[in-house]
Amino acid sequence: MPETKMATTVSTEKATPCLVEPDLRFKEKLASFGAETFTKCYQCATCSVSCPLSPEENPFPHKEMLWVNWGLKERVARDLDVWLCYYCGDCSSDCPRQADPGETIMALRRYLTAQYDWTGISRLLYTSRLHAIEAVFVVGFFVVGLLYFSGAFTSERMITDHVSVSTFALVEWVHFGDRVMAGLLTFFLMTNTFRMWRMTMDGAKVPVSLYLANLMTFVLHAVTQKRWRECGQRDTRTR
């Protein structure tokens, strides 16, 4: 019998090496932010199938559930898809393992917010009820102190027979307190937003023209939240 020669096609493309460095304690960190059941996930991807907002080319929350279970903290840090979720709860309702992927996404948001926040305040508020209560008292003491130094508690200003807000708390002091709080909040918001941008971009160069071209899309969705109409059941969309 004649010899049969078989031609074999060998791909010359080389696989791109990928170094995976899991954080073995990432599960514990995420649990402190409220995610307690994500370890039940066995990667069936039902959550992504049930989500009408999940893109086909890069579905969530399936990949996030994989990353958190494997401890891929660096990939989570660069992930923006966690902010696309409207938390309608469909993914958690359809999960056959009750892994609650919706709550995992919310826990990831809290975790990432703590990473963006250079002050460390977010981490304390998200992971400790005691610190959250302390924060309420701190704000309360600030308001009371502002009223005290404005002279609101003097006998001349303590009116008991009628309501007079402008007499009890001088308008100038109220405006001063408003400006201080607005200034502080704006400063923290802008600096933490810059940290978020730097972490998620990971050194990528994007021309300013691209930001300007998408500015109207950003404003439209920020004001209308129009994608919410695609999310969840009709009863949840009315919230």
DRENTILUM-959516 format. One record per atom (N, C-alpha, C): residue in three letters; x, y, z. Coordinates in steps of 0.2 Angstrom, whole numbers, padded with zeros to 4 digits, always signed. Layout:
BEGIN
ALAXYZ;...
***
This chain:
BEGIN
MET+0004-0006+0000;MET+0000+0000+0000;MET+0004+0006+0000;PRO+0003+0011-0004;PRO+0007+0017-0004;PRO+0006+0021+0003;GLU+0012+0024+0004;GLU+0012+0028+0011;GLU+0007+0034+0010;THR+0004+0035+0016;THR-0001+0041+0016;THR+0003+0046+0020;LYS+0004+0052+0017;LYS+0007+0058+0020;LYS+0001+0062+0023;MET+0002+0064+0029;MET-0003+0069+0032;MET+0000+0075+0033;ALA-0003+0080+0031;ALA+0000+0087+0032;ALA-0003+0090+0038;THR+0001+0093+0042;THR-0001+0096+0048;THR+0001+0103+0048;THR-0005+0107+0050;THR-0004+0114+0050;THR-0002+0116+0057;VAL+0003+0119+0058;VAL+0005+0121+0065;VAL+0005+0129+0065;SER+0001+0131+0070;SER+0001+0139+0071;SER+0007+0142+0073;THR+0009+0147+0070;THR+0016+0150+0072;THR+0014+0156+0077;GLU+0008+0157+0079;GLU+0007+0162+0084;GLU+0008+0159+0091;LYS+0011+0164+0095;LYS+0013+0162+0101;LYS+0008+0164+0106;ALA+0007+0160+0111;ALA+0002+0162+0116;ALA+0005+0168+0121;THR+0001+0173+0122;THR+0003+0178+0126;THR+0004+0176+0133;PRO+0010+0176+0136;PRO+0010+0174+0143;PRO+0006+0178+0148;CYS+0003+0175+0153;CYS-0001+0179+0158;CYS+0001+0177+0165;LEU+0004+0182+0169;LEU+0006+0180+0175;LEU+0000+0181+0180;VAL-0002+0176+0183;VAL-0007+0177+0188;VAL-0005+0177+0195;GLU-0006+0182+0199;GLU-0004+0183+0206;GLU-0010+0184+0210;PRO-0013+0178+0212;PRO-0019+0179+0217;PRO-0017+0181+0224;ASP-0021+0185+0226;ASP-0021+0187+0233;ASP-0025+0183+0238;LEU-0021+0179+0242;LEU-0025+0173+0245;LEU-0029+0176+0251;ARG-0029+0182+0253;ARG-0033+0185+0258;ARG-0038+0190+0255;PHE-0039+0190+0248;PHE-0043+0195+0245;PHE-0051+0193+0247;LYS-0052+0186+0248;LYS-0059+0184+0250;LYS-0061+0187+0257;GLU-0056+0187+0261;GLU-0057+0189+0268;GLU-0058+0197+0268;LYS-0054+0200+0264;LYS-0055+0208+0263;LYS-0062+0209+0260;LEU-0064+0206+0255;LEU-0071+0207+0252;LEU-0076+0205+0257;ALA-0076+0200+0261;ALA-0081+0198+0265;ALA-0082+0204+0270;SER-0077+0207+0272;SER-0078+0213+0277;SER-0082+0219+0274;PHE-0082+0219+0267;PHE-0086+0224+0264;PHE-0093+0222+0263;GLY-0095+0216+0265;GLY-0102+0214+0264;GLY-0103+0208+0260;ALA-0098+0205+0256;ALA-0099+0199+0252;ALA-0098+0193+0256;GLU-0103+0189+0257;GLU-0102+0183+0261;GLU-0104+0176+0258;THR-0107+0177+0252;THR-0109+0170+0249;THR-0106+0169+0242;PHE-0101+0173+0240;PHE-0099+0173+0233;PHE-0095+0166+0232;THR-0092+0163+0238;THR-0088+0157+0237;THR-0093+0151+0235;LYS-0099+0152+0235;LYS-0104+0147+0233;LYS-0104+0146+0225;CYS-0101+0151+0222;CYS-0102+0151+0214;CYS-0098+0146+0211;TYR-0101+0142+0206;TYR-0097+0137+0202;TYR-0097+0139+0195;GLN-0097+0145+0193;GLN-0096+0148+0187;GLN-0100+0145+0181;CYS-0107+0145+0183;CYS-0111+0143+0177;CYS-0113+0148+0173;ALA-0112+0155+0175;ALA-0113+0161+0171;ALA-0121+0162+0170;THR-0125+0159+0174;THR-0132+0161+0174;THR-0133+0168+0176;CYS-0129+0171+0180;CYS-0130+0178+0182;CYS-0129+0183+0176;SER-0124+0182+0172;SER-0123+0186+0166;SER-0129+0185+0161;VAL-0131+0179+0160;VAL-0137+0177+0155;VAL-0143+0181+0157;SER-0144+0181+0164;SER-0151+0184+0166;SER-0150+0192+0166;CYS-0144+0195+0165;CYS-0144+0202+0166;CYS-0144+0205+0159;PRO-0149+0209+0158;PRO-0150+0212+0151;PRO-0145+0218+0149;LEU-0141+0220+0154;LEU-0136+0225+0153;LEU-0129+0222+0152;SER-0129+0216+0153;SER-0122+0213+0152;SER-0120+0212+0145;PRO-0114+0215+0143;PRO-0112+0215+0136;PRO-0110+0208+0134;GLU-0111+0205+0128;GLU-0109+0199+0126;GLU-0101+0198+0126;GLU-0098+0203+0124;GLU-0091+0202+0123;GLU-0087+0203+0130;ASN-0090+0205+0135;ASN-0087+0206+0141;ASN-0092+0205+0147;PRO-0095+0200+0148;PRO-0101+0199+0152;PRO-0099+0200+0160;PHE-0103+0203+0163;PHE-0103+0204+0170;PHE-0110+0202+0173;PRO-0111+0199+0179;PRO-0105+0199+0184;PRO-0101+0192+0184;HIS-0102+0188+0179;HIS-0099+0182+0179;HIS-0091+0182+0180;LYS-0088+0187+0176;LYS-0081+0187+0176;LYS-0079+0190+0183;GLU-0083+0195+0186;GLU-0081+0197+0193;GLU-0081+0192+0198;MET-0086+0187+0197;MET-0087+0182+0202;MET-0081+0177+0201;LEU-0078+0176+0195;LEU-0072+0172+0194;LEU-0066+0176+0198;TRP-0066+0182+0196;TRP-0060+0185+0199;TRP-0059+0185+0206;VAL-0065+0187+0210;VAL-0065+0187+0217;VAL-0064+0180+0220;ASN-0066+0175+0217;ASN-0065+0168+0220;ASN-0058+0166+0219;TRP-0055+0169+0213;TRP-0048+0167+0212;TRP-0043+0172+0215;GLY-0045+0177+0218;GLY-0041+0182+0222;GLY-0037+0187+0217;LEU-0040+0188+0211;LEU-0037+0192+0206;LEU-0038+0199+0208;LYS-0035+0202+0213;LYS-0037+0209+0215;LYS-0035+0214+0210;GLU-0029+0213+0207;GLU-0027+0218+0202;GLU-0032+0219+0196;ARG-0035+0214+0194;ARG-0040+0214+0189;ARG-0046+0218+0191;VAL-0048+0216+0197;VAL-0054+0220+0200;VAL-0053+0227+0201;ALA-0047+0229+0203;ALA-0045+0236+0204;ALA-0046+0240+0197;ARG-0045+0237+0191;ARG-0045+0240+0185;ARG-0052+0240+0182;ASP-0057+0236+0185;ASP-0063+0235+0182;ASP-0068+0240+0183;LEU-0071+0242+0177;LEU-0077+0248+0177;LEU-0084+0245+0177;ASP-0084+0239+0175;ASP-0091+0236+0174;ASP-0095+0235+0180;VAL-0092+0235+0186;VAL-0096+0235+0192;VAL-0100+0241+0193;TRP-0099+0246+0189;TRP-0103+0252+0190;TRP-0108+0253+0185;LEU-0109+0247+0181;LEU-0114+0247+0176;LEU-0121+0244+0179;CYS-0120+0241+0184;CYS-0125+0237+0188;CYS-0130+0242+0191;TYR-0137+0240+0190;TYR-0142+0244+0194;TYR-0145+0240+0199;TYR-0142+0235+0201;TYR-0144+0231+0207;TYR-0152+0229+0207;CYS-0154+0227+0201;CYS-0161+0225+0201;CYS-0162+0218+0204;GLY-0157+0214+0205;GLY-0158+0208+0209;GLY-0159+0202+0205;ASP-0160+0202+0198;ASP-0161+0197+0194;ASP-0156+0191+0194;CYS-0150+0193+0194;CYS-0144+0189+0194;CYS-0144+0185+0200;SER-0146+0188+0206;SER-0146+0184+0212;SER-0152+0180+0213;SER-0158+0182+0210;SER-0164+0178+0210;SER-0163+0171+0206;ASP-0159+0172+0200;ASP-0158+0166+0196;ASP-0153+0162+0197;CYS-0148+0164+0202;CYS-0142+0160+0204;CYS-0144+0153+0207;PRO-0142+0148+0204;PRO-0144+0141+0207;PRO-0140+0139+0213;ARG-0135+0143+0215;ARG-0131+0141+0221;ARG-0132+0147+0226;GLN-0137+0151+0225;GLN-0138+0157+0230;GLN-0131+0160+0232;ALA-0127+0161+0227;ALA-0121+0165+0228;ALA-0122+0172+0228;ASP-0128+0175+0227;ASP-0129+0182+0227;ASP-0124+0186+0224;PRO-0124+0185+0217;PRO-0119+0190+0213;PRO-0121+0197+0213;GLY-0127+0199+0214;GLY-0129+0206+0215;GLY-0126+0209+0221;GLU-0126+0206+0226;GLU-0123+0209+0232;GLU-0115+0209+0232;THR-0113+0204+0228;THR-0105+0204+0227;THR-0103+0210+0224;ILE-0107+0212+0218;ILE-0105+0218+0215;ILE-0106+0224+0219;MET-0111+0224+0223;MET-0111+0230+0228;MET-0105+0230+0233;ALA-0103+0224+0235;ALA-0098+0224+0240;ALA-0091+0226+0236;LEU-0091+0224+0230;LEU-0085+0227+0226;LEU-0085+0234+0225;ARG-0091+0237+0224;ARG-0091+0244+0224;ARG-0089+0248+0230;ARG-0091+0245+0236;ARG-0088+0248+0242;ARG-0081+0247+0243;TYR-0078+0241+0241;TYR-0071+0239+0241;TYR-0067+0244+0237;LEU-0070+0245+0231;LEU-0066+0249+0226;LEU-0066+0257+0228;THR-0072+0259+0231;THR-0073+0266+0234;THR-0067+0267+0239;ALA-0066+0262+0243;ALA-0061+0262+0249;ALA-0054+0263+0246;GLN-0053+0259+0240;GLN-0047+0260+0237;GLN-0046+0267+0234;TYR-0051+0270+0231;TYR-0050+0276+0228;TYR-0049+0282+0233;ASP-0052+0280+0239;ASP-0052+0285+0244;ASP-0045+0285+0248;TRP-0041+0291+0247;TRP-0034+0291+0250;TRP-0035+0293+0257;THR-0040+0295+0260;THR-0041+0297+0267;THR-0042+0290+0271;GLY-0044+0285+0269;GLY-0046+0279+0273;GLY-0052+0279+0276;ILE-0056+0285+0276;ILE-0062+0286+0279;ILE-0068+0281+0276;SER-0068+0280+0270;SER-0073+0275+0267;SER-0072+0268+0270;ARG-0066+0266+0270;ARG-0064+0259+0273;ARG-0067+0258+0280;LEU-0066+0263+0284;LEU-0068+0263+0291;LEU-0076+0263+0291;LEU-0079+0267+0287;LEU-0087+0267+0287;LEU-0090+0261+0284;TYR-0087+0258+0279;TYR-0089+0252+0276;TYR-0088+0246+0280;THR-0083+0246+0284;THR-0081+0239+0287;THR-0082+0239+0295;SER-0085+0245+0298;SER-0086+0245+0305;SER-0092+0249+0307;ARG-0097+0246+0310;ARG-0103+0250+0312;ARG-0101+0255+0317;LEU-0096+0253+0321;LEU-0094+0258+0327;LEU-0091+0264+0324;HIS-0087+0264+0319;HIS-0085+0270+0316;HIS-0090+0274+0312;ALA-0095+0270+0309;ALA-0101+0274+0306;ALA-0105+0278+0311;ILE-0106+0275+0317;ILE-0109+0279+0322;ILE-0105+0285+0325;GLU-0098+0283+0325;GLU-0094+0289+0327;GLU-0094+0295+0322;ALA-0095+0293+0316;ALA-0095+0298+0311;ALA-0101+0303+0312;VAL-0107+0300+0313;VAL-0113+0303+0315;VAL-0112+0308+0320;PHE-0109+0306+0326;PHE-0108+0310+0332;PHE-0103+0316+0330;VAL-0098+0314+0326;VAL-0093+0320+0324;VAL-0096+0325+0320;VAL-0101+0323+0315;VAL-0104+0328+0312;VAL-0109+0332+0316;GLY-0112+0329+0321;GLY-0117+0332+0326;GLY-0113+0337+0330;PHE-0107+0335+0333;PHE-0103+0339+0337;PHE-0101+0346+0333;PHE-0099+0345+0326;PHE-0097+0350+0322;PHE-0103+0355+0322;VAL-0109+0353+0321;VAL-0115+0357+0320;VAL-0116+0361+0327;VAL-0116+0357+0332;VAL-0117+0360+0339;VAL-0112+0365+0340;GLY-0106+0364+0339;GLY-0100+0368+0340;GLY-0101+0375+0336;LEU-0103+0374+0329;LEU-0104+0380+0325;LEU-0110+0384+0328;LEU-0115+0381+0331;LEU-0120+0385+0334;LEU-0118+0388+0340;TYR-0114+0385+0344;TYR-0111+0387+0350;TYR-0107+0394+0349;PHE-0102+0393+0345;PHE-0098+0399+0344;PHE-0102+0405+0340;SER-0107+0403+0337;SER-0111+0409+0334;SER-0116+0412+0339;GLY-0116+0410+0346;GLY-0119+0413+0351;GLY-0127+0411+0351;ALA-0128+0405+0348;ALA-0135+0403+0347;ALA-0138+0401+0354;PHE-0134+0399+0359;PHE-0136+0396+0365;PHE-0136+0401+0371;THR-0135+0408+0369;THR-0136+0413+0374;THR-0143+0414+0376;SER-0144+0417+0381;SER-0151+0419+0384;SER-0154+0424+0379;GLU-0151+0428+0376;GLU-0154+0433+0372;GLU-0156+0430+0365;ARG-0153+0424+0363;ARG-0155+0422+0357;ARG-0160+0416+0357;MET-0161+0413+0363;MET-0165+0407+0364;MET-0172+0409+0365;ILE-0176+0410+0359;ILE-0183+0412+0359;ILE-0187+0406+0360;THR-0192+0406+0365;THR-0196+0400+0366;THR-0203+0401+0365;ASP-0205+0407+0363;ASP-0213+0408+0361;ASP-0214+0408+0354;HIS-0209+0408+0350;HIS-0211+0407+0343;HIS-0205+0405+0339;VAL-0206+0403+0333;VAL-0200+0400+0329;VAL-0197+0405+0325;SER-0190+0406+0326;SER-0186+0411+0322;SER-0179+0408+0321;VAL-0179+0404+0315;VAL-0172+0401+0313;VAL-0167+0406+0312;SER-0168+0412+0309;SER-0163+0416+0308;SER-0160+0420+0314;THR-0164+0420+0319;THR-0162+0423+0326;THR-0158+0418+0329;PHE-0160+0411+0330;PHE-0157+0406+0333;PHE-0150+0405+0330;ALA-0150+0404+0324;ALA-0143+0402+0320;ALA-0142+0408+0315;LEU-0137+0412+0316;LEU-0136+0418+0311;LEU-0135+0415+0304;VAL-0138+0418+0299;VAL-0138+0416+0292;VAL-0130+0416+0290;GLU-0126+0421+0293;GLU-0119+0421+0291;GLU-0116+0415+0293;TRP-0117+0412+0299;TRP-0114+0406+0301;TRP-0116+0400+0298;VAL-0123+0400+0296;VAL-0125+0394+0292;VAL-0122+0394+0285;HIS-0121+0399+0282;HIS-0118+0400+0276;HIS-0111+0398+0276;PHE-0108+0400+0281;PHE-0101+0398+0283;PHE-0100+0391+0283;GLY-0104+0388+0287;GLY-0104+0380+0288;GLY-0105+0377+0281;ASP-0110+0379+0278;ASP-0112+0376+0271;ASP-0106+0377+0266;ARG-0102+0382+0266;ARG-0096+0383+0262;ARG-0091+0378+0264;VAL-0090+0378+0271;VAL-0084+0373+0273;VAL-0086+0366+0271;MET-0092+0364+0272;MET-0094+0357+0270;MET-0094+0356+0263;ALA-0096+0361+0259;ALA-0096+0360+0251;ALA-0089+0360+0249;GLY-0085+0364+0252;GLY-0077+0364+0250;GLY-0074+0357+0251;LEU-0075+0355+0257;LEU-0072+0348+0259;LEU-0075+0343+0255;LEU-0081+0342+0254;LEU-0084+0337+0250;LEU-0082+0337+0243;THR-0081+0343+0240;THR-0079+0344+0233;THR-0072+0342+0232;PHE-0068+0344+0237;PHE-0060+0342+0237;PHE-0060+0334+0237;PHE-0063+0331+0242;PHE-0063+0324+0243;PHE-0065+0320+0236;LEU-0071+0323+0234;LEU-0074+0320+0228;LEU-0069+0320+0222;MET-0066+0326+0220;MET-0062+0327+0215;MET-0055+0323+0215;THR-0052+0323+0221;THR-0046+0320+0222;THR-0047+0312+0222;ASN-0052+0310+0224;ASN-0054+0302+0224;ASN-0056+0300+0217;THR-0059+0305+0213;THR-0061+0303+0206;THR-0055+0303+0202;PHE-0050+0307+0203;PHE-0044+0307+0200;PHE-0040+0300+0201;ARG-0040+0298+0208;ARG-0037+0292+0209;ARG-0040+0286+0206;MET-0047+0286+0205;MET-0051+0281+0202;MET-0049+0281+0195;TRP-0048+0287+0191;TRP-0046+0287+0184;TRP-0039+0284+0183;ARG-0035+0286+0188;ARG-0028+0284+0187;ARG-0027+0276+0188;MET-0031+0273+0193;MET-0031+0266+0194;MET-0034+0262+0188;THR-0040+0265+0186;THR-0043+0261+0181;THR-0040+0261+0174;MET-0037+0267+0172;MET-0033+0268+0166;MET-0027+0264+0165;ASP-0024+0263+0171;ASP-0018+0259+0171;ASP-0012+0261+0166;GLY-0011+0268+0166;GLY-0006+0270+0161;GLY-0008+0271+0154;ALA-0015+0269+0152;ALA-0017+0270+0145;ALA-0017+0277+0143;LYS-0016+0279+0137;LYS-0016+0285+0134;LYS-0022+0286+0130;VAL-0026+0291+0132;VAL-0033+0292+0129;VAL-0033+0300+0127;PRO-0034+0301+0121;PRO-0034+0308+0119;PRO-0040+0312+0122;VAL-0039+0318+0123;VAL-0044+0323+0126;VAL-0050+0323+0121;SER-0049+0323+0115;SER-0055+0323+0110;SER-0060+0317+0111;LEU-0057+0312+0113;LEU-0062+0306+0115;LEU-0066+0307+0121;TYR-0063+0310+0126;TYR-0067+0312+0132;TYR-0073+0317+0130;LEU-0071+0322+0126;LEU-0075+0327+0123;LEU-0081+0324+0119;ALA-0079+0320+0115;ALA-0084+0316+0110;ALA-0089+0313+0114;ASN-0087+0310+0120;ASN-0092+0306+0124;ASN-0095+0310+0130;LEU-0094+0316+0130;LEU-0096+0320+0136;LEU-0104+0321+0136;MET-0107+0321+0130;MET-0114+0322+0130;MET-0117+0315+0132;THR-0114+0310+0130;THR-0117+0303+0132;THR-0116+0302+0140;PHE-0111+0305+0143;PHE-0110+0304+0150;PHE-0116+0308+0153;VAL-0117+0315+0151;VAL-0122+0319+0154;VAL-0129+0316+0153;LEU-0130+0313+0147;LEU-0137+0310+0146;LEU-0138+0305+0151;HIS-0134+0300+0152;HIS-0135+0294+0156;HIS-0135+0296+0163;ALA-0131+0301+0165;ALA-0130+0303+0172;ALA-0137+0307+0174;VAL-0140+0310+0170;VAL-0146+0314+0171;VAL-0152+0310+0171;THR-0153+0305+0166;THR-0159+0302+0164;THR-0159+0294+0167;GLN-0153+0292+0168;GLN-0152+0284+0170;GLN-0156+0280+0165;LYS-0156+0281+0158;LYS-0160+0278+0154;LYS-0160+0271+0153;ARG-0154+0268+0155;ARG-0153+0261+0154;ARG-0157+0257+0160;TRP-0159+0260+0165;TRP-0163+0257+0170;TRP-0169+0254+0167;ARG-0172+0257+0162;ARG-0178+0255+0159;ARG-0177+0248+0156;GLU-0171+0246+0154;GLU-0169+0239+0151;GLU-0168+0234+0157;CYS-0168+0236+0163;CYS-0165+0232+0169;CYS-0171+0229+0173;GLY-0171+0223+0174;GLY-0175+0220+0179;GLY-0183+0220+0177;GLN-0187+0218+0181;GLN-0194+0217+0180;GLN-0197+0224+0180;ARG-0204+0224+0178;ARG-0207+0231+0177;ARG-0208+0234+0184;ASP-0209+0229+0189;ASP-0211+0232+0196;ASP-0204+0235+0199;THR-0198+0232+0197;THR-0192+0235+0200;THR-0190+0241+0196;ARG-0192+0242+0190;ARG-0190+0248+0186;ARG-0194+0254+0188;THR-0199+0253+0192;THR-0203+0259+0194;THR-0200+0262+0201;ARG-0195+0260+0203;ARG-0192+0262+0210;ARG-0189+0269+0208;
***
